[in-house]
Structures are given as structure tokens and as C-alpha cells.
Amino acid sequence: MKHPPIKLTIDEAAPGNFVWTLLQTDDTGAPQKVLKAAEYEADTYEAALAAGTRAMDAELRKSAAAEERSNRRAAAASS
């Protein structure tokens, strides 16, 4: 399974307000585009990290499911 490289960042937007961002990166880790970002600030770094990790897991599952569907279509077309 191959998915685009993803980077999770946590920033303190204002003192005590943390936000996460999921970035698609190139092979060197340089950000290419924002995939998803927090809608609301978290009160702690840990809470933002947990929310960002859940979002990253969901993004990876979505990518894996899309790849699986594509592989099934290709297999069905070749048979």
C-alpha cells in the first residue's frame, strides 16, 4: 500500500491555544498542500496532538480504501 507522505504539525496559535494541520509532503518532507486542519483550537498540546493523530489515521484509512477500490476495479477489468 502506497499513500502520499503526510506530516502532522501542531502550532500554538495564541498562548494556550493549539491547532493541528495535516500536510501532504514530497519525498523530502517539504510541504506541498494542506490536507486537513483543526476547526477549533485545543487547550493543550496533547489534546491537539491526539486530535491530529485521529485525523491522520482517518486520512490514511481513506487513502487505503480508495487504493483497494482501484485495485479491485483493475482486477475486474482485466478478467
FENUR-V706662 format. One record per pair of residues at least 6 apart in sequence whose C-alpha atoms are under 6 Angstrom apart, sorted by sequence separation. I is the first residue (numbers start at 1). GAP is how many residues later the second one is. D is the distance in Angstrom with one decimal. If there is no record, write none. Layout:
i->I gap->GAP d->D
i->I gap->GAP d->D
This chain:
i->12 gap->6 d->4.4
i->25 gap->6 d->4.3
i->42 gap->6 d->5.4
i->11 gap->7 d->5.5
i->24 gap->7 d->5.9
i->25 gap->7 d->5.0
i->11 gap->8 d->5.4
i->23 gap->8 d->5.9
i->24 gap->8 d->5.6
i->10 gap->9 d->5.6
i->24 gap->9 d->5.4
i->10 gap->10 d->4.4
i->23 gap->10 d->5.7
i->9 gap->11 d->5.5
i->23 gap->11 d->4.6
i->9 gap->12 d->5.3
i->22 gap->12 d->6.0
i->23 gap->12 d->5.5
i->8 gap->13 d->5.8
i->22 gap->13 d->5.4
i->8 gap->14 d->4.7
i->22 gap->14 d->5.2
i->7 gap->15 d->5.7
i->7 gap->16 d->5.1
i->21 gap->16 d->4.3
i->6 gap->17 d->5.6
i->20 gap->17 d->5.9
i->6 gap->18 d->4.6
i->20 gap->18 d->5.5
i->5 gap->19 d->5.8
i->6 gap->19 d->5.8
i->19 gap->19 d->5.7
i->5 gap->20 d->5.4
i->19 gap->22 d->5.1
i->18 gap->23 d->5.2
i->17 gap->24 d->5.3
i->18 gap->24 d->5.0
i->17 gap->25 d->5.6
i->17 gap->26 d->5.3
i->16 gap->27 d->5.7
i->18 gap->27 d->5.9
i->20 gap->28 d->5.9
i->19 gap->29 d->5.9
i->18 gap->30 d->6.0
i->20 gap->32 d->5.5
